[in-house]
Amino acid sequence: MSQRQQGVSDQIGYSNAHKMYESLKVHMASRAYAPGSHLSGFGAVTIKMVMVTLEVGKSKHTQVGNVLEALDHVPVDIGARPLKKLSFVTLFAPWKKWSRNYPYPGIDEFKIRFKTWGEITPLVPDINVLLKYTHSQTSSGKLKLKSAPAVDILLEVPLEVFRAASRHIAHLETQESPVVSPDVSPDVSPIRSVSHVSKRSRCAQTVEASTGGLADTNLPLATASQYFPSAAEITRALGLQGPPSKPTTVAMLDSVVFNVQVQVCPYVSFAELVKNANGDNAMWSSGVVMQQCHLTYSSGQRPMIGASKMAHFGNCSPPPFPDVPSAAVVIKQVFVDSRSLQPEASDKQISDLTMEILCARWANALMGEVYDFIRSRPPPANSGLDIPSLRYVYVALAMEVVPNEQENKLSRRVFLLEERINEKPWVKYINNDSPTPRVNSPKIHNDPELIHIAYFLSFCQHVQYLATEGRTFVSDFQGGRTLLSDPQIMTTECA
């Protein structure tokens, strides 16, 4: 957060922020009903704005407290950037009230989304982002404003900011929780030294203090909370307590933990990949991030087996990938044969796994070309076409760190680390031996969203082929609903 943003955030409390919101409502209404306003064109709508965040491993967003507001008279032909700024300003007052004046993040830290979780990005020109949600097409092809149109807009706050604000709130509640005075006389009984009464704190209201009693022990008080579980919830929680299951116990005993040097090769644009291609050092020529981490996985669990690689689920600490707070990773190695699952030698691992990383870099760059193409030629505002938001998982090369006196270069273990995809189901959208989307496969054919993604990826191949003048495109599309993995890059002989 910039110094300027934080300064404004700290100085403006909830009352002043709410005045800003009231002024904003008046401004939008006067603008909407002014002569020559947007009401003479597509009209104006009501926007319900809700602040949300997305927990790690969750597929559904979580609303941030009661940070929501509705705003009338928003012009339908508003662009993505002004809509984001409008949502940012509108939710400022509810945020200050919920977070108890925790600093408001800068506008660039937020993402703005529709209720379907599709990110709202600027069109070219940046207008009419609401049109497909507010208008329907008549039989004559004209656009008609829906009756009482209202649009839900989600302002996504980064998870780390939400957690920091929650800790801030909990800290303030702890300071306001019932406190038993430490300066008690053992002759006084009972003692009531409670600042306020809440459901959570009833058990702490009365402390019996006598010589040799509880007042002489230094017992900690539990952290205060507005939530107190029901009897059924307590019973359920107690019933779930117990030793780990046998598979979990075995996995714990079989855990392998060792130090690795992780080399994260960042994704760059397609033009940058082409410009900086320099043979042997193509992968390591720009922006490689290196760090030392602890890698953990269970050697007792049979790995997942592919055509040439095996994979374990594991954890890497600290988390190795940018903008990904989770330590969960997929750990891959190339094997000699599928029967013995004997890992290949270190030099062979580096050779094969490096090619996997290069494929991921080129695939992500080629997908970037597709989105650039879409931004330069946006679909008609009334097309009703949703553009899936997809990217490839982050990947890294990890090499075991051993003491110098024990170092045998060819015996060092080498791994490919991938950001773990928790989205369900795992889908093969397009094979590497056919350009036909697998829309009739068992996992896809009953899911309209997956069918839409499969056809979109076929469109991506078409754009990539034309953009590179027939030189290359991505194939073997597979993964979840927003993250893809294990691409193959198809090239012509001249490439």
BAKEGU-540230 format. One line per field, with one value per residue (C-alpha): residue in one letter; x, y, z. Coordinates in steps of 0.2 Angstrom, whole numbers, plus 5000, padded with zeros to 4 digits. Example, Ala and Ser with C-alpha at 12.3 -4.5 7.8 and 13.67 -1.06 7.14 Angstrom:
BEGIN
r: a;s
px: 5062;5068
py: 4978;4995
pz: 5039;5036
This chain:
BEGIN
r: m;s;q;r;q;q;g;v;s;d;q;i;g;y;s;n;a;h;k;m;y;e;s;l;k;v;h;m;a;s;r;a;y;a;p;g;s;h;l;s;g;f;g;a;v;t;i;k;m;v;m;v;t;l;e;v;g;k;s;k;h;t;q;v;g;n;v;l;e;a;l;d;h;v;p;v;d;i;g;a;r;p;l;k;k;l;s;f;v;t;l;f;a;p;w;k;k;w;s;r;n;y;p;y;p;g;i;d;e;f;k;i;r;f;k;t;w;g;e;i;t;p;l;v;p;d;i;n;v;l;l;k;y;t;h;s;q;t;s;s;g;k;l;k;l;k;s;a;p;a;v;d;i;l;l;e;v;p;l;e;v;f;r;a;a;s;r;h;i;a;h;l;e;t;q;e;s;p;v;v;s;p;d;v;s;p;d;v;s;p;i;r;s;v;s;h;v;s;k;r;s;r;c;a;q;t;v;e;a;s;t;g;g;l;a;d;t;n;l;p;l;a;t;a;s;q;y;f;p;s;a;a;e;i;t;r;a;l;g;l;q;g;p;p;s;k;p;t;t;v;a;m;l;d;s;v;v;f;n;v;q;v;q;v;c;p;y;v;s;f;a;e;l;v;k;n;a;n;g;d;n;a;m;w;s;s;g;v;v;m;q;q;c;h;l;t;y;s;s;g;q;r;p;m;i;g;a;s;k;m;a;h;f;g;n;c;s;p;p;p;f;p;d;v;p;s;a;a;v;v;i;k;q;v;f;v;d;s;r;s;l;q;p;e;a;s;d;k;q;i;s;d;l;t;m;e;i;l;c;a;r;w;a;n;a;l;m;g;e;v;y;d;f;i;r;s;r;p;p;p;a;n;s;g;l;d;i;p;s;l;r;y;v;y;v;a;l;a;m;e;v;v;p;n;e;q;e;n;k;l;s;r;r;v;f;l;l;e;e;r;i;n;e;k;p;w;v;k;y;i;n;n;d;s;p;t;p;r;v;n;s;p;k;i;h;n;d;p;e;l;i;h;i;a;y;f;l;s;f;c;q;h;v;q;y;l;a;t;e;g;r;t;f;v;s;d;f;q;g;g;r;t;l;l;s;d;p;q;i;m;t;t;e;c;a
px: 5000;5007;5010;4997;4984;4988;4987;4970;4964;4970;4963;4945;4934;4918;4907;4916;4917;4898;4896;4907;4895;4879;4887;4891;4873;4867;4880;4876;4857;4860;4871;4859;4844;4853;4848;4858;4862;4864;4845;4843;4854;4855;4848;4854;4854;4856;4872;4874;4892;4899;4917;4923;4939;4944;4951;4965;4958;4941;4931;4917;4921;4918;4909;4919;4908;4894;4905;4891;4881;4869;4870;4856;4857;4873;4874;4874;4888;4900;4917;4927;4939;4926;4916;4930;4933;4915;4915;4931;4924;4907;4913;4925;4913;4907;4925;4930;4915;4918;4937;4937;4947;4960;4969;4960;4970;4975;4963;4976;4976;4957;4950;4932;4921;4904;4893;4899;4917;4922;4934;4929;4942;4942;4935;4942;4935;4932;4912;4897;4903;4886;4876;4874;4867;4855;4848;4840;4838;4821;4815;4819;4837;4835;4841;4828;4831;4826;4813;4820;4838;4851;4868;4879;4897;4910;4926;4939;4951;4967;4967;4982;4973;4957;4967;4977;4961;4953;4968;4966;4948;4952;4966;4954;4941;4954;4958;4939;4936;4932;4948;4951;4961;4978;4979;4967;4967;4966;4954;4941;4928;4920;4928;4919;4931;4923;4923;4907;4897;4896;4890;4908;4913;4900;4912;4925;4913;4916;4932;4932;4948;4953;4970;4978;4964;4963;4969;4986;4988;4993;4979;4978;4961;4954;4954;4937;4925;4908;4905;4901;4897;4880;4879;4877;4893;4903;4897;4902;4919;4923;4917;4930;4944;4956;4972;4976;4970;4982;4985;4989;5000;5009;5011;5018;5031;5036;5037;5053;5060;5075;5082;5081;5087;5071;5073;5057;5057;5044;5032;5035;5026;5027;5037;5050;5052;5056;5067;5078;5079;5098;5100;5107;5103;5085;5077;5089;5092;5079;5072;5075;5071;5081;5077;5081;5066;5061;5052;5041;5031;5026;5037;5025;5011;5011;5014;5003;5010;5010;5018;5036;5034;5028;5021;5018;5008;5019;5023;5036;5040;5041;5029;5039;5028;5023;5006;5002;5001;4999;5014;5005;5014;5015;5032;5037;5052;5056;5057;5067;5052;5034;5037;5052;5048;5067;5070;5082;5099;5101;5107;5093;5080;5087;5086;5069;5061;5069;5059;5043;5046;5050;5034;5024;5033;5028;5011;5007;5015;5004;4988;4993;4993;4975;4969;4978;4969;4952;4956;4960;4944;4931;4915;4899;4892;4876;4884;4882;4899;4909;4928;4935;4950;4963;4982;4995;5001;5018;5032;5050;5066;5071;5088;5093;5105;5118;5134;5149;5159;5145;5141;5140;5133;5125;5117;5108;5089;5081;5062;5049;5038;5020;5007;4994;4977;4963;4949;4937;4935;4952;4948;4957;4949;4959;4972;4988;4984;4968;4962;4944;4938;4933;4915;4907;4919;4911;4918;4913;4897;4885;4894;4890;4905;4917;4910;4912;4930;4934;4927;4937;4953;4950;4948;4964;4973;4966;4972;4989;4992;4987;4996;5012;5010;5007;5023;5016;5001;4997;4990;4986;4975;4971;4967;4953;4941;4954;4971;4979;4995;5006;5005;5013;5019;5016;5028;5031;5046;5053;5052
py: 5000;5017;5030;5041;5028;5022;5040;5043;5027;5031;5048;5044;5035;5027;5042;5053;5038;5036;5054;5051;5037;5048;5061;5048;5042;5060;5062;5046;5051;5068;5062;5048;5060;5075;5080;5069;5057;5038;5035;5041;5027;5010;5017;5015;5000;4996;4988;4977;4978;4964;4962;4944;4934;4917;4905;4893;4877;4883;4884;4896;4914;4920;4937;4949;4952;4964;4974;4977;4991;4995;5010;5016;5025;5017;5019;5003;5008;5011;5004;4991;5004;5016;5002;4996;5013;5015;4999;5004;5020;5013;4999;5010;5015;4997;4991;5004;4999;4980;4981;4994;5006;4994;5002;5001;4992;5002;5000;4990;4976;4972;4962;4965;4951;4946;4935;4920;4924;4930;4944;4960;4967;4982;4980;4990;5004;5002;5003;4992;4979;4978;4977;4958;4957;4971;4969;4956;4955;4956;4945;4960;4961;4976;4978;4979;4984;4970;4975;4981;4976;4974;4967;4959;4965;4956;4966;4953;4958;4948;4934;4940;4957;4949;4938;4953;4963;4948;4947;4966;4964;4949;4959;4973;4961;4953;4969;4973;4955;4952;4955;4949;4961;4954;4965;4954;4952;4934;4939;4946;4934;4933;4946;4954;4964;4962;4976;4970;4954;4943;4925;4920;4927;4922;4909;4922;4934;4927;4921;4914;4920;4913;4909;4895;4896;4900;4918;4912;4902;4911;4904;4912;4918;4911;4923;4932;4929;4934;4916;4903;4885;4876;4860;4850;4858;4854;4836;4834;4842;4831;4815;4818;4819;4804;4797;4798;4784;4770;4777;4794;4786;4777;4793;4802;4789;4788;4806;4812;4829;4837;4853;4858;4873;4879;4888;4896;4902;4916;4917;4930;4937;4928;4942;4941;4923;4925;4940;4932;4914;4910;4891;4883;4897;4900;4895;4904;4920;4931;4933;4916;4916;4905;4900;4886;4877;4861;4848;4835;4820;4803;4789;4776;4781;4774;4789;4793;4786;4794;4789;4794;4802;4799;4812;4814;4826;4836;4852;4865;4878;4892;4892;4894;4902;4920;4926;4908;4907;4888;4877;4862;4856;4841;4833;4825;4814;4805;4786;4772;4760;4759;4743;4747;4766;4769;4787;4792;4799;4817;4823;4814;4822;4840;4837;4830;4841;4857;4853;4852;4869;4876;4869;4877;4894;4894;4888;4902;4914;4908;4909;4927;4930;4923;4935;4950;4945;4945;4962;4969;4962;4961;4952;4962;4968;4959;4943;4935;4927;4923;4922;4909;4915;4902;4901;4887;4882;4889;4876;4875;4864;4858;4850;4842;4852;4840;4844;4848;4833;4821;4829;4818;4828;4814;4807;4823;4821;4832;4836;4846;4856;4861;4872;4860;4861;4857;4861;4846;4837;4835;4836;4832;4845;4841;4827;4830;4818;4827;4845;4840;4845;4831;4837;4820;4813;4807;4821;4835;4831;4835;4851;4867;4876;4863;4861;4880;4879;4865;4874;4890;4880;4874;4893;4896;4884;4892;4910;4903;4895;4910;4922;4912;4910;4891;4889;4883;4881;4873;4855;4842;4854;4847;4853;4862;4876;4890;4881;4870;4859;4847;4856;4851;4863;4858;4865;4863;4855;4873;4878
pz: 5000;4996;5009;5002;5001;5019;5025;5018;5025;5042;5043;5036;5049;5046;5048;5035;5023;5025;5020;5005;5000;5002;4991;4978;4978;4975;4961;4952;4952;4946;4932;4927;4925;4918;4900;4887;4901;4899;4902;4884;4879;4888;4904;4922;4934;4953;4958;4973;4978;4990;4996;4996;4997;4992;5005;4999;4993;4992;4976;4983;4989;5007;5010;5021;5036;5031;5019;5005;4998;4984;4973;4961;4945;4938;4919;4910;4898;4912;4909;4919;4926;4932;4939;4949;4956;4960;4969;4978;4985;4989;5000;5009;5023;5026;5027;5040;5050;5049;5051;5065;5055;5048;5034;5017;5003;4987;4973;4963;4976;4972;4958;4952;4947;4942;4953;4942;4948;4930;4932;4925;4913;4902;4884;4870;4871;4890;4890;4891;4904;4911;4895;4894;4912;4910;4893;4882;4864;4856;4841;4830;4836;4847;4865;4878;4896;4908;4921;4937;4932;4946;4945;4958;4958;4969;4975;4979;4993;4994;5006;5016;5019;5025;5037;5043;5046;5055;5067;5070;5075;5086;5094;5098;5105;5116;5123;5127;5133;5152;5162;5180;5189;5194;5210;5220;5238;5243;5257;5245;5238;5226;5214;5199;5188;5171;5158;5149;5148;5132;5129;5127;5144;5156;5163;5167;5176;5193;5200;5218;5226;5243;5251;5241;5228;5209;5212;5217;5200;5184;5173;5156;5149;5133;5118;5118;5102;5097;5092;5104;5098;5101;5112;5096;5088;5104;5105;5087;5089;5104;5095;5081;5093;5093;5086;5068;5056;5051;5034;5041;5054;5041;5030;5045;5049;5030;5028;5019;5023;5015;5010;4992;4981;4972;4955;4950;4932;4930;4916;4903;4887;4871;4863;4877;4875;4857;4859;4873;4866;4867;4866;4881;4893;4886;4902;4915;4906;4914;4931;4939;4958;4969;4987;4999;5005;5015;5004;5012;5006;5011;5003;5009;4998;4980;4968;4954;4938;4921;4904;4910;4927;4944;4956;4975;4984;4996;5004;5001;5015;5012;4998;4982;4970;4968;4973;4979;4998;4999;5002;4994;4978;4966;4966;4950;4944;4928;4931;4922;4920;4927;4936;4947;4947;4949;4947;4933;4937;4941;4924;4916;4928;4924;4905;4905;4919;4911;4895;4905;4913;4895;4889;4903;4900;4881;4885;4897;4885;4870;4881;4885;4866;4865;4879;4870;4854;4863;4871;4854;4847;4861;4857;4855;4871;4868;4863;4880;4878;4894;4892;4904;4914;4913;4916;4918;4936;4942;4940;4947;4947;4965;4968;4984;4995;5003;5014;5004;5011;5006;4989;4974;4960;4951;4967;4971;4970;4957;4956;4946;4958;4952;4960;4966;4957;4970;4958;4954;4942;4934;4915;4899;4887;4871;4868;4860;4845;4840;4839;4843;4860;4871;4875;4875;4888;4904;4915;4903;4893;4907;4913;4903;4910;4906;4888;4886;4892;4880;4865;4871;4872;4854;4849;4858;4847;4832;4837;4842;4825;4816;4827;4825;4806;4808;4818;4835;4847;4863;4865;4878;4887;4905;4922;4932;4929;4930;4931;4918;4919;4908;4891;4875;4862;4844;4831;4813;4805;4801;4819
